[in-house]
Amino acid sequence: MSNTLKIFSGSSNPELAQEIAKYLGIELAKIELKRFKDCEISVKLKDNVRACDVFIIQSTSKPANDHIIELLLIIDAAMRASATRITAVVPYFGYARQDRKVEPRVPISSKVMANIIQTSGADRVLTLDLHADQIQGFFDIPVDNLFVTPISIEYLKSLKIENPVVVSPDSGGADRARFLAKHINADLAIIDKRRPEANVSEVMNVIGDVKKRNCIIVDDMVDTGGSISKACAALREQGALDVYCLFSHAVLSENAHLKLEAAGFKQLIFTNSIPLKKGVELKNGHILSIAPLFGEAIRRIHNGESVSSLFV
Protein backbone atom coordinates (compact mmCIF):
# COMPACT_ATOMS: atom_id res chain seq x y z
CA MET A 1 0.00 0.00 0.00
CA SER A 2 1.24 3.47 -0.83
CA ASN A 3 -0.51 5.30 2.03
CA THR A 4 1.47 6.38 5.09
CA LEU A 5 1.92 4.01 8.00
CA LYS A 6 0.94 5.44 11.40
CA ILE A 7 1.31 3.59 14.70
CA PHE A 8 -0.47 4.83 17.80
CA SER A 9 -0.04 3.46 21.30
CA GLY A 10 -2.68 3.27 23.98
CA SER A 11 -1.68 3.32 27.64
CA SER A 12 -1.64 -0.46 28.21
CA ASN A 13 1.87 -1.19 26.92
CA PRO A 14 3.74 1.87 25.59
CA GLU A 15 7.12 0.14 25.97
CA LEU A 16 6.09 -2.61 23.55
CA ALA A 17 4.68 -0.05 21.12
CA GLN A 18 7.99 1.83 21.21
CA GLU A 19 9.89 -1.39 20.48
CA ILE A 20 7.63 -2.16 17.52
CA ALA A 21 8.09 1.34 16.10
CA LYS A 22 11.86 0.99 16.51
CA TYR A 23 11.79 -2.32 14.62
CA LEU A 24 9.96 -0.58 11.78
CA GLY A 25 12.32 2.40 11.84
CA ILE A 26 9.59 4.96 12.48
CA GLU A 27 8.40 7.19 15.31
CA LEU A 28 5.18 6.52 17.17
CA ALA A 29 2.40 8.85 16.07
CA LYS A 30 1.48 11.45 18.65
CA ILE A 31 -1.61 10.96 20.78
CA GLU A 32 -3.04 12.72 23.82
CA LEU A 33 -4.69 10.51 26.45
CA LYS A 34 -6.31 12.16 29.45
CA ARG A 35 -8.72 11.42 32.29
CA PHE A 36 -11.46 13.74 33.41
CA LYS A 37 -12.22 14.16 37.10
CA ASP A 38 -15.02 11.60 36.85
CA CYS A 39 -12.54 9.09 35.28
CA GLU A 40 -13.95 9.37 31.75
CA ILE A 41 -11.25 8.90 29.12
CA SER A 42 -10.31 11.64 26.67
CA VAL A 43 -8.51 10.84 23.40
CA LYS A 44 -7.02 13.16 20.79
CA LEU A 45 -4.86 12.13 17.84
CA LYS A 46 -2.15 14.77 17.46
CA ASP A 47 -1.02 13.53 14.03
CA ASN A 48 -2.95 13.83 10.77
CA VAL A 49 -4.22 10.37 9.73
CA ARG A 50 -6.23 11.24 6.61
CA ALA A 51 -5.64 8.50 4.00
CA CYS A 52 -3.22 6.74 6.38
CA ASP A 53 -2.85 3.07 7.30
CA VAL A 54 -3.33 3.20 11.08
CA PHE A 55 -2.26 0.55 13.61
CA ILE A 56 -3.35 0.97 17.24
CA ILE A 57 -1.36 -1.03 19.80
CA GLN A 58 -3.37 -1.79 22.92
CA SER A 59 -3.54 -4.94 25.04
CA THR A 60 -6.86 -5.23 26.86
CA SER A 61 -5.21 -6.26 30.11
CA LYS A 62 -5.73 -4.94 33.64
CA PRO A 63 -7.47 -2.61 34.08
CA ALA A 64 -9.13 -4.40 31.16
CA ASN A 65 -12.29 -2.30 30.95
CA ASP A 66 -10.36 0.99 30.87
CA HIS A 67 -8.01 -0.29 28.17
CA ILE A 68 -10.92 -1.60 26.09
CA ILE A 69 -12.73 1.75 26.20
CA GLU A 70 -9.49 3.57 25.36
CA LEU A 71 -8.95 1.28 22.35
CA LEU A 72 -12.49 1.88 21.10
CA LEU A 73 -12.13 5.65 21.42
CA ILE A 74 -8.81 5.68 19.54
CA ILE A 75 -10.35 3.56 16.76
CA ASP A 76 -13.31 5.93 16.53
CA ALA A 77 -11.03 8.97 16.45
CA ALA A 78 -9.01 7.49 13.59
CA MET A 79 -12.16 6.52 11.69
CA ARG A 80 -13.64 10.02 12.04
CA ALA A 81 -10.31 11.53 10.96
CA SER A 82 -10.57 9.64 7.63
CA ALA A 83 -7.93 6.95 8.10
CA THR A 84 -7.91 4.60 5.10
CA ARG A 85 -7.60 1.44 7.21
CA ILE A 86 -7.53 0.84 10.96
CA THR A 87 -5.93 -2.25 12.50
CA ALA A 88 -6.43 -2.98 16.19
CA VAL A 89 -3.20 -4.56 17.41
CA VAL A 90 -4.22 -6.39 20.59
CA PRO A 91 -1.29 -8.49 21.85
CA TYR A 92 -3.39 -9.74 24.77
CA PHE A 93 -7.10 -10.11 24.00
CA GLY A 94 -9.08 -9.75 27.22
CA TYR A 95 -12.32 -11.65 27.93
CA ALA A 96 -11.04 -14.49 25.72
CA ARG A 97 -11.76 -17.11 28.39
CA GLN A 98 -15.46 -16.27 28.18
CA ASP A 99 -15.81 -17.73 24.69
CA ARG A 100 -18.95 -19.88 25.09
CA LYS A 101 -22.04 -20.39 27.23
CA VAL A 102 -21.08 -22.77 30.03
CA GLU A 103 -24.37 -22.30 31.89
CA PRO A 104 -27.75 -20.64 31.27
CA ARG A 105 -28.20 -16.86 31.26
CA VAL A 106 -24.55 -15.87 30.77
CA PRO A 107 -23.04 -13.81 27.92
CA ILE A 108 -20.42 -14.86 25.42
CA SER A 109 -18.19 -11.98 26.45
CA SER A 110 -15.45 -12.44 23.86
CA LYS A 111 -18.12 -12.20 21.14
CA VAL A 112 -19.26 -8.91 22.68
CA MET A 113 -15.64 -7.67 22.54
CA ALA A 114 -15.44 -8.63 18.86
CA ASN A 115 -18.71 -6.81 18.14
CA ILE A 116 -17.70 -3.53 19.76
CA ILE A 117 -14.22 -3.48 18.19
CA GLN A 118 -15.79 -3.91 14.74
CA THR A 119 -18.58 -1.43 15.39
CA SER A 120 -16.09 1.21 16.50
CA GLY A 121 -14.50 1.11 13.05
CA ALA A 122 -11.64 -1.41 13.09
CA ASP A 123 -10.96 -2.99 9.70
CA ARG A 124 -8.59 -5.68 10.95
CA VAL A 125 -7.32 -7.27 14.18
CA LEU A 126 -3.80 -8.47 14.93
CA THR A 127 -3.35 -10.48 18.13
CA LEU A 128 -1.25 -13.17 19.82
CA ASP A 129 -2.12 -16.65 21.09
CA LEU A 130 -5.87 -16.29 21.56
CA HIS A 131 -7.12 -18.42 24.43
CA ALA A 132 -9.66 -20.01 22.07
CA ASP A 133 -9.09 -20.21 18.31
CA GLN A 134 -12.81 -19.90 17.56
CA ILE A 135 -12.73 -16.25 18.68
CA GLN A 136 -11.37 -15.45 15.22
CA GLY A 137 -14.80 -16.47 13.90
CA PHE A 138 -16.53 -13.97 16.18
CA PHE A 139 -15.23 -11.22 13.89
CA ASP A 140 -16.47 -10.37 10.41
CA ILE A 141 -13.17 -8.66 9.61
CA PRO A 142 -9.72 -10.26 9.04
CA VAL A 143 -8.01 -11.55 12.20
CA ASP A 144 -4.34 -12.53 12.30
CA ASN A 145 -3.67 -14.61 15.41
CA LEU A 146 0.11 -14.82 15.75
CA PHE A 147 1.85 -17.50 17.80
CA VAL A 148 4.74 -17.13 20.23
CA THR A 149 6.02 -20.56 19.15
CA PRO A 150 8.61 -19.35 16.58
CA ILE A 151 10.27 -17.14 19.21
CA SER A 152 10.06 -19.72 21.98
CA ILE A 153 11.48 -22.54 19.84
CA GLU A 154 14.64 -20.57 19.18
CA TYR A 155 15.05 -19.71 22.86
CA LEU A 156 14.33 -23.23 24.16
CA LYS A 157 16.87 -24.70 21.74
CA SER A 158 19.47 -22.28 23.12
CA LEU A 159 18.90 -23.70 26.63
CA LYS A 160 19.94 -27.17 25.41
CA ILE A 161 17.53 -28.95 27.76
CA GLU A 162 18.38 -32.64 27.97
CA ASN A 163 15.73 -35.35 27.68
CA PRO A 164 12.83 -32.85 27.41
CA VAL A 165 9.11 -33.47 27.69
CA VAL A 166 6.61 -30.78 26.70
CA VAL A 167 3.62 -30.79 29.04
CA SER A 168 0.15 -29.44 28.39
CA PRO A 169 -1.49 -28.34 31.68
CA ASP A 170 -4.87 -29.55 30.37
CA SER A 171 -6.37 -31.45 27.45
CA GLY A 172 -7.43 -28.21 25.72
CA GLY A 173 -3.82 -27.13 25.22
CA ALA A 174 -2.63 -30.46 23.79
CA ASP A 175 -2.34 -29.17 20.22
CA ARG A 176 -0.18 -26.24 21.32
CA ALA A 177 2.08 -28.55 23.33
CA ARG A 178 2.28 -31.13 20.53
CA PHE A 179 3.33 -28.47 18.02
CA LEU A 180 6.12 -27.22 20.29
CA ALA A 181 7.27 -30.76 21.12
CA LYS A 182 7.58 -31.59 17.44
CA HIS A 183 9.80 -28.57 16.76
CA ILE A 184 12.19 -29.11 19.68
CA ASN A 185 12.27 -32.91 19.28
CA ALA A 186 10.64 -33.62 22.65
CA ASP A 187 8.07 -36.09 23.95
CA LEU A 188 4.57 -35.04 25.05
CA ALA A 189 2.68 -35.33 28.34
CA ILE A 190 -0.74 -34.04 29.38
CA ILE A 191 -2.06 -33.19 32.82
CA ASP A 192 -5.61 -34.31 33.44
CA LYS A 193 -7.36 -31.77 35.65
CA ARG A 194 -10.79 -30.39 36.38
CA ARG A 195 -12.06 -26.96 37.38
CA PRO A 196 -14.78 -27.04 40.04
CA GLU A 197 -15.05 -23.25 39.71
CA ALA A 198 -13.34 -20.30 37.99
CA ASN A 199 -9.65 -19.80 38.90
CA VAL A 200 -9.65 -23.10 40.81
CA SER A 201 -8.21 -26.35 39.46
CA GLU A 202 -7.54 -29.85 40.74
CA VAL A 203 -4.87 -32.04 39.17
CA MET A 204 -6.19 -35.55 38.62
CA ASN A 205 -3.41 -37.38 36.77
CA VAL A 206 -0.29 -37.02 34.63
CA ILE A 207 -0.61 -38.76 31.27
CA GLY A 208 2.81 -39.59 29.89
CA ASP A 209 6.25 -40.55 31.20
CA VAL A 210 8.00 -37.68 33.00
CA LYS A 211 10.19 -39.64 35.42
CA LYS A 212 13.78 -38.38 35.36
CA ARG A 213 12.83 -36.05 32.50
CA ASN A 214 13.10 -32.26 32.20
CA CYS A 215 9.61 -30.85 31.67
CA ILE A 216 8.42 -27.74 29.84
CA ILE A 217 4.85 -26.77 30.74
CA VAL A 218 3.37 -24.65 27.93
CA ASP A 219 0.23 -22.51 28.25
CA ASP A 220 -1.28 -19.40 26.70
CA MET A 221 -1.54 -17.43 29.96
CA VAL A 222 -0.97 -17.53 33.70
CA ASP A 223 -3.52 -15.68 35.82
CA THR A 224 -3.61 -16.68 39.51
CA GLY A 225 -0.67 -19.08 39.19
CA GLY A 226 -2.49 -21.80 41.13
CA SER A 227 -3.09 -24.21 38.25
CA ILE A 228 0.45 -24.04 36.91
CA SER A 229 1.98 -24.38 40.39
CA LYS A 230 -0.11 -27.50 41.06
CA ALA A 231 0.97 -28.88 37.68
CA CYS A 232 4.60 -28.37 38.65
CA ALA A 233 4.05 -30.21 41.94
CA ALA A 234 2.29 -33.09 40.16
CA LEU A 235 5.20 -33.49 37.74
CA ARG A 236 7.70 -33.57 40.59
CA GLU A 237 5.60 -36.22 42.36
CA GLN A 238 5.96 -38.31 39.19
CA GLY A 239 9.74 -38.01 39.33
CA ALA A 240 10.36 -35.05 36.98
CA LEU A 241 13.69 -33.24 37.26
CA ASP A 242 13.75 -29.55 36.24
CA VAL A 243 10.40 -27.98 35.37
CA TYR A 244 10.21 -24.98 33.04
CA CYS A 245 7.08 -22.97 32.32
CA LEU A 246 6.45 -21.22 29.00
CA PHE A 247 3.44 -18.98 28.65
CA SER A 248 2.47 -16.13 26.36
CA HIS A 249 0.57 -13.74 28.63
CA ALA A 250 1.67 -12.84 32.15
CA VAL A 251 -1.71 -11.80 33.56
CA LEU A 252 -0.43 -12.56 37.09
CA SER A 253 -3.35 -11.43 39.25
CA GLU A 254 -2.88 -10.62 42.93
CA ASN A 255 0.04 -12.64 44.40
CA ALA A 256 0.47 -14.99 41.43
CA HIS A 257 4.16 -14.11 41.10
CA LEU A 258 4.77 -15.31 44.67
CA LYS A 259 3.04 -18.63 43.92
CA LEU A 260 5.19 -19.11 40.84
CA GLU A 261 8.40 -18.40 42.72
CA ALA A 262 7.39 -20.78 45.53
CA ALA A 263 6.55 -23.55 43.04
CA GLY A 264 10.23 -24.04 42.25
CA PHE A 265 10.30 -23.71 38.47
CA LYS A 266 13.74 -23.85 36.89
CA GLN A 267 12.70 -20.93 34.68
CA LEU A 268 9.56 -18.97 33.80
CA ILE A 269 9.52 -17.89 30.15
CA PHE A 270 6.90 -15.41 28.97
CA THR A 271 6.37 -12.50 26.59
CA ASN A 272 5.94 -8.75 27.04
CA SER A 273 2.37 -8.78 25.70
CA ILE A 274 1.42 -7.49 29.17
CA PRO A 275 3.89 -5.40 31.19
CA LEU A 276 4.68 -6.69 34.65
CA LYS A 277 3.08 -4.72 37.46
CA LYS A 278 5.30 -2.18 39.19
CA GLY A 279 7.26 -3.82 41.95
CA VAL A 280 6.77 -7.31 40.51
CA GLU A 281 9.91 -9.12 39.43
CA LEU A 282 10.19 -12.83 38.77
CA LYS A 283 13.69 -13.82 39.88
CA ASN A 284 13.75 -16.87 37.62
CA GLY A 285 11.84 -15.20 34.78
CA HIS A 286 12.92 -14.61 31.20
CA ILE A 287 10.97 -12.23 28.96
CA LEU A 288 10.71 -12.91 25.23
CA SER A 289 10.03 -9.73 23.25
CA ILE A 290 7.24 -10.01 20.70
CA ALA A 291 8.13 -6.64 19.14
CA PRO A 292 9.99 -8.14 16.12
CA LEU A 293 7.10 -10.56 15.51
CA PHE A 294 4.46 -7.82 15.58
CA GLY A 295 6.69 -5.36 13.77
CA GLU A 296 7.18 -7.78 10.91
CA ALA A 297 3.46 -8.59 10.79
CA ILE A 298 2.59 -4.89 10.65
CA ARG A 299 5.16 -4.29 7.90
CA ARG A 300 3.75 -7.12 5.80
CA ILE A 301 0.11 -6.13 6.33
CA HIS A 302 0.93 -2.53 5.41
CA ASN A 303 2.75 -3.63 2.24
CA GLY A 304 0.08 -6.15 1.26
CA GLU A 305 2.41 -9.11 1.75
CA SER A 306 1.66 -12.55 3.14
CA VAL A 307 1.96 -13.07 6.90
CA SER A 308 1.46 -16.85 6.76
CA SER A 309 5.17 -17.63 7.30
CA LEU A 310 4.95 -15.94 10.71
CA PHE A 311 2.56 -18.64 11.93
CA VAL A 312 5.11 -21.48 11.54
SULGIWO-V592844 format. One record per residue. PHI is phi in whole degrees, -180 to 180 (NA if undefined). Layout:
PHI ; PHI
//
This chain:
NA ; -91 ; -75 ; -70 ; -86 ; -129 ; -118 ; -109 ; -116 ; -80 ; -92 ; -72 ; -154 ; -64 ; -65 ; -64 ; -59 ; -65 ; -64 ; -64 ; -61 ; -64 ; -59 ; -83 ; 73 ; -130 ; -93 ; -63 ; -68 ; -83 ; -144 ; -115 ; -117 ; -133 ; -123 ; -79 ; -58 ; -89 ; 77 ; -66 ; -95 ; -115 ; -126 ; -144 ; -79 ; -90 ; -104 ; -71 ; -119 ; -57 ; 63 ; -102 ; -95 ; -103 ; -120 ; -114 ; -97 ; -160 ; -76 ; -98 ; -99 ; -59 ; -75 ; -55 ; -65 ; -64 ; -68 ; -65 ; -60 ; -60 ; -59 ; -62 ; -69 ; -67 ; -59 ; -63 ; -62 ; -67 ; -62 ; -73 ; -94 ; 72 ; -64 ; -69 ; -147 ; -124 ; -113 ; -86 ; -97 ; -119 ; -55 ; -117 ; -95 ; -68 ; 68 ; -69 ; -77 ; -100 ; -105 ; -161 ; -86 ; -98 ; -159 ; -65 ; 62 ; -125 ; -82 ; -100 ; -64 ; -67 ; -68 ; -61 ; -60 ; -62 ; -61 ; -74 ; -66 ; -65 ; -62 ; -69 ; 125 ; -68 ; -99 ; -161 ; -128 ; -124 ; -142 ; -136 ; 43 ; -57 ; -61 ; -134 ; -59 ; -66 ; -61 ; -57 ; -77 ; -75 ; -96 ; -109 ; -126 ; -61 ; -128 ; -107 ; -102 ; -75 ; -120 ; -80 ; -52 ; -58 ; -72 ; -70 ; -60 ; -61 ; -70 ; -62 ; -63 ; -67 ; -76 ; 52 ; -74 ; -84 ; 51 ; -83 ; -131 ; -88 ; -118 ; -90 ; -73 ; -160 ; -67 ; -66 ; -98 ; -62 ; -64 ; -61 ; -66 ; -64 ; -63 ; -65 ; -58 ; -61 ; -83 ; -115 ; 58 ; -123 ; -82 ; -124 ; -137 ; -132 ; -96 ; -88 ; -141 ; -135 ; -116 ; -67 ; -160 ; -59 ; 64 ; -131 ; -137 ; -129 ; -76 ; -101 ; -167 ; -107 ; -100 ; 125 ; -91 ; -120 ; -63 ; 56 ; -117 ; -94 ; -104 ; -123 ; -78 ; -123 ; -147 ; -82 ; -155 ; -125 ; -104 ; -81 ; 86 ; -67 ; -63 ; -67 ; -64 ; -66 ; -63 ; -62 ; -63 ; -64 ; -67 ; -66 ; -63 ; -90 ; 93 ; -66 ; -89 ; -74 ; -123 ; -102 ; -133 ; -115 ; -144 ; -81 ; -119 ; -90 ; -65 ; 47 ; -73 ; 49 ; -100 ; -57 ; -63 ; -71 ; -62 ; -66 ; -67 ; -72 ; -69 ; 86 ; -67 ; -64 ; -158 ; -109 ; -118 ; -151 ; -100 ; -97 ; -64 ; -127 ; -71 ; -65 ; -63 ; -58 ; 88 ; -97 ; -142 ; -90 ; -61 ; -106 ; -96 ; -135 ; -96 ; -95 ; -80 ; -95 ; -58 ; -62 ; -63 ; -71 ; -60 ; -68 ; -63 ; -63 ; -60 ; -70 ; -62 ; -61 ; -88 ; 72 ; -100 ; -71 ; -110 ; -61 ; -66 ; -76 ; -88 ; -81
//
